[in-house]
């Protein structure tokens, strides 16, 4: 059995995989059309299990939120089941993100 396959059976505290936010950003940006991703620890820097991602991509244009999130999950592929415990997602088209930024 491979290391990745056995990881699913390990207790969470000893889970050998912890994806760094920068690695998750790179995966999203390289696998999702013209995406810009910002990934942080969702709670604090000491909680490596919970990540938060803001993803902006024209690929989201006209798609419902569920399909936008599915595109991010697809970009992360097997990492969603082997290397990432929890991912809080905020997805936007470039126009939506510009509007959000203008309101702040």
Secondary structure, DSSP 8 states (H G I E B T S, - for coil): --HHHHHTTS-GGG------HHHHHHHHHHHSTT-EEEEEESS-TT-TTEEEEEEE-GGGTT--HHHHHHHHHHHHTTHHHHT-SEEEEEEE-HHHHHHHHHH-
